[in-house]
Amino acid sequence: METSLAPTVPADAPVAEVEFIVTDAAARRIGQILSSEPQGTFLRISVEGGGCSGFSYKYDVTTEQTEDDLVIEKEGAKVVVDRLSLDYIKGSQLDYKADLMGSAFKISNPMATAKCGCGSSFGV
């Protein structure tokens, strides 16, 4: 019996049933960022191989979308995640934190079994 370390979403599963949460703070900040961009621009979150723990999160401001993308619209912000990346961030939460040390988006990923010290890469 072969096992896979990577969690999977069935190919025929409706994308809308895959959970990814965008907090109010993250939505507000995304809205601020996108307000200076052309109409129809959104934030794309994806997962790439690499980073000190195996995978890393990637954030892009773009207008390119496919019909299989998960689309989350909240407080005027639009966030898009591709189906392949959802396999690695299912059940995760995108938040935005600002404090005296700086500000950043943070993904809390319950499927991550390892992460680097800076929080930009993870393993499953």
TALIN-V906054 format. One record per residue. PHI is phi as a letter, one per 40 degrees, with the letter a starting at -180 (NA if undefined). PSI is psi in whole degrees, 0 to 359 (NA if undefined). NEAR is the number of other ideal C-beta (glycine too) atoms within 10 Angstrom. Layout:
BEGIN
PHI_PSI_NEAR, PHI_PSI_NEAR
END
This chain:
BEGIN
NA_123_2, c_136_3, b_153_4, b_139_8, c_338_8, c_128_10, c_151_13, b_153_12, b_127_17, d_138_8, d_331_7, c_4_5, c_136_12, c_131_9, d_326_16, c_341_9, c_350_9, c_127_17, c_129_12, a_125_19, b_134_14, b_118_23, c_164_17, d_318_12, c_318_15, c_317_24, c_318_22, c_315_15, c_320_22, c_317_25, d_318_15, c_316_12, c_315_15, c_342_19, c_336_10, c_5_8, c_163_13, c_153_8, d_139_6, g_4_10, c_144_15, a_173_21, c_123_25, b_129_20, b_131_23, a_169_17, b_133_23, b_153_12, c_142_8, h_179_11, g_164_17, c_346_14, b_4_18, h_316_18, b_156_23, b_153_16, c_142_22, b_136_13, b_127_14, b_140_11, c_120_14, a_175_12, b_1_11, c_125_9, b_147_14, b_163_8, c_341_6, c_354_11, c_145_18, c_127_22, b_126_13, b_122_21, b_127_12, a_131_16, f_41_13, g_358_12, b_148_21, b_126_19, b_135_22, b_138_20, b_131_25, c_158_17, d_317_15, c_317_13, c_329_21, c_331_25, d_331_17, b_348_24, b_15_28, d_131_18, g_6_14, c_167_21, b_130_16, c_125_26, b_167_18, b_126_18, b_136_14, b_127_10, a_189_7, c_334_4, c_347_7, i_188_7, b_149_9, a_156_14, c_145_20, b_131_15, b_121_21, c_110_14, b_108_21, c_346_9, c_351_15, c_127_19, c_347_11, a_152_12, a_158_18, c_170_14, c_327_8, c_349_9, g_8_16, c_351_17, b_159_21, a_166_24, b_153_16, b_NA_18
END
